[in-house]
Amino acid sequence: MTILFNLVGFLKKFAIYVLPCYTDTTAILKGETAVMFNNPNSTFGTSMLVFLGWTVVCYLISHFVFTKKDILI
């Protein structure tokens, strides 16, 4: 996934917000994600914000999709 974002130029600035780019926890803790994205702002705090953001988005989507709205007749 990261390779795809690096190949396509205009997608490169959005790669920092894609969840699968943060699955390697050792790279996050060592700071290798900053080198991978060529962005010094990619820190542990940024990765936690990305995880939190994706958690909220996924919860909201699942809540709206799977909440039944029963109509009593």
Secondary structure, DSSP 8 states (H G I E B T S, - for coil): -HHHHHHSGGGGGGGGG-GGGG--HHHHHHTHHHHHHT-TT--HHHHHHHHHHHHHHHHHHHHHHH-------
